[in-house]
Amino acid sequence: MAVLTAEMADVASSIDKALEALLPPVDGYEAQVFEAMRYAVLAGGKRLRPFLVLASAALFDVPTARATRVACALECVHTYSLVHDDLPCMDDDDLRRGMPTTHKKYDEATAVLAGDALLTLAFEILADEATHHEPLVRSELVLSLAHEAGAHGMVGGQMIDMLAETMKLDIGAVTRLQQMKTGALIRCSVEAGAIMGRATKDQKHALQNYAHDLGLAFQIADDLLDIDGDPAELGKAVGKDGDKETFVTLLGEERARMQATMLAEQAVIHLDSFDDKAELLRLLPHFVINRRS
């Protein structure tokens, strides 16, 4: 696991540098929105989604420079979702990654604009020829991200999550919610490597199944951390789920942990058709369910 931890740290460092280059400071009246974008996206974090892009792309020997651009696009979308989720009209959070949330650092309007701008920057990155020389590959990447980030994916999941504050959901509905809200970008990150690498249908299917199980395992771990996590380690408040139904409230802590372990093991099995290049992806599910932040 030490190898995985070191590799994830290296990826996080390289992504920070790439994001810094893609989003330099600007002068002019619009400078504040750029400052807020940089504040949000350069605040650190696990960079899990960029790691998944780079690890899946490595299966197909995709050049690192291309995969890094796609990884940055996914991180921009992930950060936009966090900025908007933290707003008073959504989850109303004051801390993110141990720092004031973007709307607390600036104001609500600036946070909304910064999130909007990070979302559109992601598509600008993907559509640029520097990301891939084949227009078809670029269009597939754009289509995949648009679908997974939109109303059929992350945004739709957030809508269900907000409705969950006033209505009871069963395990099927909670699973669907998390497949959309959390799982969609994880799925898109893994699929991005397959798209760039022109993977076969069977290879794409295996990676989609891997991402499905990884995403649910990640969310169960998140639900558990909301109950017993350390705010200092998490860099955010715990107990924010309130009366909403989660995997933990529906299954209980013990069964939820067992389910997360089963999903992690299943995720690894989906990679059986890949060689040693998939080793980091094989280690990741158990890292995800045992993390403390």
N, C-alpha and C positions, 0 to 999 in steps of 0.2 A: 504493500500500500504506500510505502514511502516513495516509490518510483512514481506512482500516480500523483501524489501530493506535490512532488517536485516539478513534475511536468505541468500540472495545473497552475502552479505558481509562475512558471516560465511563460505559459500561454497568457496568463493575466497581465504579466509585465509587457509582453509584446503587443497585446491588444490595447493596453493603455497608451503605448507609444503611437500605435497606428491611429487611434481615435484622436489623439492630440494633433497629429498631422492632418487628419481629415477635417478637423474643426478648430482652426486657429482663431485667436482673438481678432476682432475687427474693430475699426473705429466707426464713428457715425452715430446717428440718432437711434439706429437699431441695435447698438452694441449690447444693450442689456439682455436681449433675448439670447444672443450668442453666449454671453456670460452665464446665463442661467442654464443653457444647454450644456455647456462645459462643466458647470458645477454638478449637474445631475449625472452626466455620463462618465465623468472622471472621478467619481466618488469611491471607486473601488468595487468590491464585491467579488463573488466567486468566479465570475465570467464563465459560468457553466455552459451557456448556449454557444459562445464562441469556441469553447473547448470541444463541444460536440461537433461543430462544423469542421474544425481542423482535424479531429480524430477520424471522422467519417471520410473526409476528403483524402486523408493519408492512405486509406484502404485502396484507393484508386490512383495513387501517385499524382494527385493534383498539385500543381506548384503552390508552395506555401503562400506566396504573395497574393495569388488569386483567392485562395481560401481565407486569408486574413481579411481581405476586403469584405467578403460575404459574412464572415464572423462579426465584423464591425457593424454591418447593416443589421444583423440580428440583435446585437447588443443595443443599438439605437432604439429599435422597436421595444425591446424589453424595458429599457429605461423610460421611454415615453409612457409605457403602461404603468410603471411604478409612480411616476410623477403625477399622473392623473388619478391613480388609485388612492394616493395619499391626500387628495383634495378633500375639503370639508363636505362636499356633496357626495363623496364616495366613502372611503374608510376613515377619513379625518384623522390622519396620523401626524405627529409632530416630529418623529425621528425616523430616519432611514439610513442604514449603514453607520449608525452612531453619530450622525450629523443632522442638523435641522432639515426637514423636508424642503423641497424647492419653494413651495408656497409660503413657508415660514421664513426662509432666507430672503425671499423677494416679496412677492404678493401673489394672490390667486390668479390674476389675469396673466402675469408673466409666466407662471407655472403652466397654465393652459397653453399659451403660445409656444413655450419651450418644448412641451410634449408634442404639439402639432408639428413643430419644426424638426424634431428628432425623427418622427415618423416619416415625413417626406424626405428627409436626408437619406434614410435607409433605401428608399426606392431610387434616389439619385445615384447612390453608390452602386446598386445592383445593375442599373441601366447603362452605366459607364463602360466603355470598351475596355478599360483597364481591368475590369473584373473578369471578363472572359472574351476571347476573340470571336466566339461564335454567337451571333445574335439570337439563335434559337435557345441556347443555354441561358443567356441573360433573360430572355422572355419567360422561360420556365421558372427561373429563380424568382422573378417578379410575381408571376402567377401564384406560385406556391406560397410566398410570403403574404400576398394580398389575401388569399383564401384563409390561411391559418391565423392571420392577425385580425380579420374582420368579423362580421356578424355570425358567420358559420364557425368561427374559432374563438379567439381570445376575447373579443368584444362581446360576443354572444354569451360566453361563459361568465363574464363580469355582470351582464344583465341578470342572469339566473342567480348569481351570488347575491346581488342586491335584493332580488325577490325573496331569497331565502331568509331574509331578516324578518319577514312577516308571514311566511308560510312554511309548513313542514315538508321536508323532502325525504323520500325513501332512499335506500342505498343505490338504486339504479339512477335516480336523478342526481344524487351527489357525485356518482361516478361520471355521469355525462357532463356535469358542471366542470369537474376538474379536468376531464379530457379536453375540454374546450379552453377553459381559462388558463390552466397551467400547462397542460399537455400539448396544446397546439404549437407553441413556439419551440418546445423541445422536439416535437415531431418534425417541424420545419427545419430545425438545425441539423438533425441527422439526415434528413432527405436532401439537404443542400449538397452535402458531399457526394451523394449518389447522383444527383443531377449534373454536377460539374464533372464527375468521373464517368458519365455515360454508362451507369451500371445496368446490368441486365434486369429483367422483370423480377426474377427470383431474388436477386440481391436487394433490390428495392423493397420487396415484400418482407424479407428478413429484417431489414433495418427499420421498416415501419413497425413491425411487431416488437422489436427491441425498444423503440422509442415509446410505444404505447405502454409497455410494462414499466419502463424507467420513469415515465411521467407520473404514473399513478403511485409508484413507490416513493417518488420525491414528494408528492403531495401528502401522503400518509405521514411521512417523516416530518413534514411541515406542521401538520395538525398536532402531532405529538409534541413538537417543540413549542407550540402555542400554549400547551398545558404545563410542560415541565422544563422549558428552555430558560436559559439565563439571559435577561435583557442585555446585560453587558456584553455577552458573547454574540448575541444576535444583532445587536445594534439597533433594536427596535423594541417596542412594547410587546408584551405577551398577553394572552387572555383576550385578544381582540375579536375572537370569533363569537363571543357572547352566547346568545341562545341559538345561534345557527347550527343546523345539523352538519356534522363533519363525519369523516370515517371513524374518528375516535368516539364521538358521541353515539354513533349507531352500532359500532362493533365492540366498544370497550377497549381499553388500552392494550390488554394482552392480545386479544384477537387482531387488533390493528397492527401491532408489531409483527405478529405471525404472518399477516397478509402482506406486509411490506417485504418481509424476508422471502416469501414465496414468489412475489413479483420480481424481486431482484434476481433470484435464481432462474426464473423463467426468462428474464431478459438476456441473461448470459447464454442460455441454451439457443436462443435465436441466432447467435453469432457462430454456431458450429460450422457453418459452411465457409467461414473466413479463416485466413491463416493467422500467423503470429502478429500481423499488422493490427489486428483487432484487440490486442492484449489490454491496452489502456481502456477501451470500451468495455471489456470484460470486467475490469476492476471497478469501474465507476458505479454500478448499481449498489454494491455493498458499501462503498464510500458514502453514497447519497443517503442511505437509510441509517447510517451510524454517525452522521455529522452532528455537530452541536451548534452550528450557525448557518 
